[in-house]
């Protein structure tokens, strides 16, 4: 019983240490914010259009001032902290998009930013289930925090056509720039047209003048982002006469009404970043109004809806058939959409359990002049592969990889898988299919093993027990004349180990946040987790012993836990370096952040030699 409570207390203590490291990053970002008195912080939130609004605002402001902004669509608190930490004193503006996933999502980003300008695009049902019975009203309350946090001399850019946003504006103490169609809008939308192949064009009114706005965007739903970006321009003192011509250079954000050449006369509309039910109609209407020989809608996972999946997908299928000549559903709910067929052999409505099957079908039917809309969730579906497969045969057809970036940023996309020569596809029984195995011809590719040393960056941690992984990597690099290079995810160097090329990697993240950095690095190198070896300290093993483990759980090690969760597998080899000193009464969480004792330091050189021998032996096996 005593050991049980001791184990529980250990877990609680280590959890607090892990959270403490995350809090350290946030406090560091907040202190950095205090050191940016000349930088105006701009926060953008809303259910849709955040990234496009941010990109358009950046385009306009950067023509006159140094500007930093959130990378990609990282709207999490960590994304906010990173955006702040990457902002320098010479940056005049920092633009941050902030996502709302659950109650309290905005509390930390607002505390970090202290924004002077806030943008609220709209309020819809994205993530509404996280708000329980409050639903969309709970979402509105959460998003209103950004506007309420603005100072009296700040500016709010608000969508006047959204009744919930308008209600929030009525309680705002800052100046308000209203945007939208309503007659009371500060920047009023008179007209917006976007009929493919023609791009989005707007006619707007401001202070008694009328302006024509020409963009390279597509879809009238993006008009709100254009208006919001112009509202930001006015808030910082840039005139519309200066801002509007710059929008002619704006290009679509990846996966947001992005027009892509599919080759052989076929064009794709990539609207595959996310697919809440409320957004489906506008995408289909754009397809229906387009000028094309045939219009094809490919629909993946639909999210954020009330009701049961069978009825929702049938309804989506019926709506899609009103605008498209051929409708194709992809994913685990595709068979539900097929129930909308009026005839059993209705070829205008198709369903496939996997993206790979859908790609094969498209290869057979697509003709010059076809326009194909891709509407789905990138995280769930990765429908972008339907485009990329036409440029070069795609090799990675994983259905649940959980990576949030688009496939064209992943080196696995066109890399043959050296670990398997058989790909198994499961077709839903309801669709009349069965499990099949298909041989995939490919050329064997040697994989460069990656050895990962876990640790904490920073000189204050160099000699701590927790940094033994870093120390082993540094010794290996020095022994084999490796040269460290700094990359986005951390420090990397290549060495020749027993005639085998090996990459050494030290993630640039605190121990317990290592996973995402490792995941990104492996994706960029094409190394599967099975060919990656973790080297780290283990308090369950006494100093003087080193153990190899082919796969398994994290055994309470938070850094390993982060890696396994990010990679989505337990099949990650690891070298466990024993660090528990005999007679020590310190708890694990206390000892790992202290320096090695003098007695331990005398043993380390020999133990590191032993670890390097084990790495050399195991790395040769990982190239097979």
Rosetta blueprint (number, residue, H / E / L):
1 X L
2 X H
3 X H
4 X H
5 X H
6 X H
7 X H
8 X H
9 X H
10 X H
11 X H
12 X H
13 X H
14 X H
15 X H
16 X H
17 X H
18 X H
19 X H
20 X H
21 X H
22 X H
23 X H
24 X H
25 X H
26 X H
27 X H
28 X H
29 X H
30 X H
31 X H
32 X H
33 X H
34 X H
35 X L
36 X L
37 X L
38 X L
39 X L
40 X E
41 X E
42 X E
43 X E
44 X E
45 X E
46 X L
47 X L
48 X L
49 X L
50 X H
51 X H
52 X H
53 X H
54 X H
55 X H
56 X H
57 X H
58 X H
59 X H
60 X H
61 X H
62 X L
63 X L
64 X L
65 X L
66 X L
67 X E
68 X E
69 X E
70 X L
71 X L
72 X L
73 X L
74 X L
75 X L
76 X L
77 X H
78 X H
79 X H
80 X H
81 X H
82 X H
83 X H
84 X H
85 X H
86 X L
87 X L
88 X L
89 X L
90 X L
91 X L
92 X L
93 X E
94 X E
95 X E
96 X E
97 X E
98 X L
99 X L
100 X L
101 X L
102 X L
103 X L
104 X L
105 X H
106 X H
107 X H
108 X H
109 X H
110 X H
111 X H
112 X H
113 X H
114 X L
115 X L
116 X L
117 X E
118 X E
119 X E
120 X E
121 X L
122 X L
123 X L
124 X L
125 X L
126 X L
127 X L
128 X H
129 X H
130 X H
131 X H
132 X H
133 X H
134 X H
135 X H
136 X H
137 X H
138 X H
139 X H
140 X H
141 X H
142 X H
143 X H
144 X H
145 X H
146 X H
147 X H
148 X H
149 X L
150 X L
151 X L
152 X L
153 X L
154 X L
155 X E
156 X E
157 X E
158 X E
159 X E
160 X L
161 X L
162 X L
163 X H
164 X H
165 X H
166 X H
167 X H
168 X H
169 X H
170 X L
171 X L
172 X L
173 X L
174 X L
175 X E
176 X E
177 X E
178 X E
179 X E
180 X E
181 X L
182 X L
183 X L
184 X L
185 X L
186 X L
187 X E
188 X E
189 X E
190 X E
191 X E
192 X E
193 X E
194 X L
195 X L
196 X L
197 X L
198 X L
199 X L
200 X L
201 X E
202 X E
203 X E
204 X E
205 X E
206 X E
207 X L
208 X L
209 X E
210 X E
211 X E
212 X E
213 X E
214 X E
215 X L
216 X L
217 X L
218 X L
219 X L
220 X H
221 X H
222 X H
223 X H
224 X H
225 X H
226 X H
227 X H
228 X H
229 X H
230 X H
231 X H
232 X H
233 X H
234 X H
235 X H
236 X L
237 X L
238 X L
239 X L
240 X H
241 X H
242 X H
243 X H
244 X H
245 X H
246 X H
247 X H
248 X H
249 X H
250 X L
251 X L
252 X L
253 X L
254 X L
255 X L
256 X L
257 X L
258 X E
259 X E
260 X E
261 X E
262 X L
263 X L
264 X L
265 X L
266 X L
267 X E
268 X E
269 X E
270 X E
271 X E
272 X L
273 X L
274 X L
275 X L
276 X E
277 X H
278 X H
279 X H
280 X H
281 X H
282 X H
283 X H
284 X H
285 X H
286 X H
287 X H
288 X H
289 X H
290 X L
291 X L
292 X L
293 X L
294 X E
295 X E
296 X E
297 X E
298 X E
299 X E
300 X L
301 X L
302 X L
303 X E
304 X L
305 X L
306 X L
307 X L
308 X L
309 X H
310 X H
311 X H
312 X H
313 X H
314 X H
315 X H
316 X H
317 X H
318 X H
319 X H
320 X H
321 X H
322 X H
323 X H
324 X L
325 X L
326 X E
327 X E
328 X E
329 X E
330 X E
331 X L
332 X L
333 X L
334 X H
335 X H
336 X H
337 X H
338 X H
339 X H
340 X H
341 X L
342 X L
343 X L
344 X L
345 X L
346 X L
347 X L
348 X L
349 X E
350 X E
351 X E
352 X E
353 X L
354 X L
355 X H
356 X H
357 X H
358 X H
359 X H
360 X H
361 X H
362 X H
363 X H
364 X H
365 X H
366 X L
367 X L
368 X L
369 X L
370 X E
371 X E
372 X E
373 X E
374 X E
375 X E
376 X L
377 X L
378 X H
379 X H
380 X H
381 X H
382 X L
383 X L
384 X L
385 X H
386 X H
387 X H
388 X H
389 X H
390 X H
391 X H
392 X L
393 X L
394 X L
395 X L
396 X L
397 X L
398 X L
399 X L
400 X L
401 X L
402 X L
403 X L
404 X L
405 X L
406 X L
407 X H
408 X H
409 X H
410 X L
411 X L
412 X L
413 X L
414 X L
415 X L
416 X L
417 X L
418 X L
419 X L
420 X L
421 X L
422 X E
423 X E
424 X E
425 X E
426 X L
427 X L
428 X L
429 X H
430 X H
431 X H
432 X L
433 X L
434 X L
435 X L
436 X E
437 X E
438 X E
439 X E
440 X L
441 X L
442 X L
443 X L
444 X L
445 X L
446 X L
447 X L
448 X L
449 X E
450 X E
451 X E
452 X E
453 X E
454 X L
455 X L
456 X L
457 X L
458 X L
459 X H
460 X H
461 X H
462 X L
463 X L
464 X E
465 X H
466 X H
467 X H
468 X H
469 X H
470 X H
471 X H
472 X H
473 X H
474 X H
475 X H
476 X H
477 X H
478 X H
479 X H
480 X L
481 X L
482 X L
483 X L
484 X L
485 X E
486 X E
487 X L
488 X L
489 X L
490 X E
491 X E
492 X E
493 X E
494 X E
495 X E
496 X E
497 X E
498 X L
499 X L
500 X E
501 X E
502 X E
503 X E
504 X E
505 X E
506 X E
507 X E
508 X L
509 X L
510 X L
511 X H
512 X H
513 X H
514 X H
515 X H
516 X H
517 X H
518 X H
519 X H
520 X H
521 X H
522 X H
523 X H
524 X H
525 X H
526 X L
527 X L
528 X L
529 X H
530 X H
531 X H
532 X E
533 X E
534 X E
535 X E
536 X E
537 X E
538 X E
539 X E
540 X E
541 X E
542 X E
543 X L
544 X L
545 X L
546 X E
547 X E
548 X E
549 X E
550 X L
551 X L
552 X L
553 X L
554 X L
555 X L
556 X L
557 X L
558 X H
559 X H
560 X H
561 X H
562 X H
563 X H
564 X H
565 X H
566 X H
567 X H
568 X L
569 X L
570 X L
571 X L
572 X L
573 X E
574 X E
575 X E
576 X E
577 X E
578 X E
579 X E
580 X E
581 X L
582 X L
583 X L
584 X L
585 X L
586 X L
587 X L
588 X H
589 X H
590 X H
591 X H
592 X L
593 X L
594 X L
595 X E
596 X L
597 X L
598 X H
599 X H
600 X H
601 X H
602 X H
603 X H
604 X H
605 X H
606 X H
607 X H
608 X H
609 X H
610 X H
611 X H
612 X H
613 X H
614 X H
615 X H
616 X H
617 X H
618 X H
619 X H
620 X H
621 X H
622 X H
623 X L
624 X L
